[in-house]
Amino acid sequence: MSRQRSYQLLDQGRAIQAIAAASGVSDLRHAEVLNSEQARDIKPVLPQVTQQIRERVADLGPALLAVRSA
């Protein structure tokens, strides 16, 4: 595996983890995940994206908690 590919995979994993943390998803086995190209594209704006996710999750409030507990 090339060094470049290794860094692509690391960036992909970091983006997935950041989005999962922002959305409150703890189990990624069944989640839609980003591919390498999507992770590359989102990397420069990841802080803004995760902030928007946090805000949207907060807006869902009780409805989200009901879905998570089901």
C-alpha positions in Angstrom: 0.0 0.0 0.0 1.4 3.4 -0.9 1.9 6.2 1.6 -0.6 8.3 -0.3 -3.3 5.6 0.0 -2.5 5.2 3.7 -3.2 8.9 4.3 -6.4 8.7 2.2 -7.6 5.9 4.5 -6.7 7.8 7.6 -8.5 10.9 6.4 -11.5 8.8 5.5 -11.6 7.2 9.0 -11.2 10.6 10.7 -14.1 12.1 8.7 -16.4 9.2 9.4 -15.5 9.3 13.1 -16.0 13.1 13.3 -19.4 12.8 11.6 -20.5 9.9 13.8 -19.5 11.8 17.0 -21.3 14.9 15.8 -24.5 12.9 15.1 -24.3 10.8 18.2 -24.1 7.5 16.2 -22.1 5.0 18.2 -22.5 1.9 16.0 -21.2 2.5 12.5 -21.7 -1.1 11.3 -25.0 -0.2 9.6 -24.3 3.5 8.8 -23.8 4.9 5.4 -20.1 5.7 5.3 -18.0 8.1 3.2 -15.8 6.8 0.4 -12.3 8.1 -0.1 -13.4 10.7 -2.6 -16.1 12.0 -0.4 -13.8 12.2 2.5 -11.3 14.1 0.4 -13.9 16.6 -0.6 -15.3 17.1 2.9 -11.9 17.4 4.6 -11.5 21.2 4.2 -14.9 21.9 5.6 -15.2 19.1 8.1 -15.5 21.5 11.1 -18.4 23.4 9.5 -20.1 20.1 8.5 -19.9 18.6 11.9 -21.2 21.9 13.5 -24.2 21.8 11.2 -24.8 18.1 12.1 -24.7 19.0 15.8 -27.2 21.8 15.3 -29.6 19.6 13.3 -29.4 16.8 15.8 -30.1 19.3 18.6 -33.1 20.6 16.7 -34.5 17.0 16.5 -34.4 16.8 20.3 -37.1 14.4 21.6 -37.9 12.9 18.2 -34.3 11.6 17.9 -34.3 10.2 21.3 -37.4 8.2 20.6 -35.9 6.7 17.4 -32.7 5.8 19.2 -34.4 4.0 22.0 -36.6 2.0 19.7 
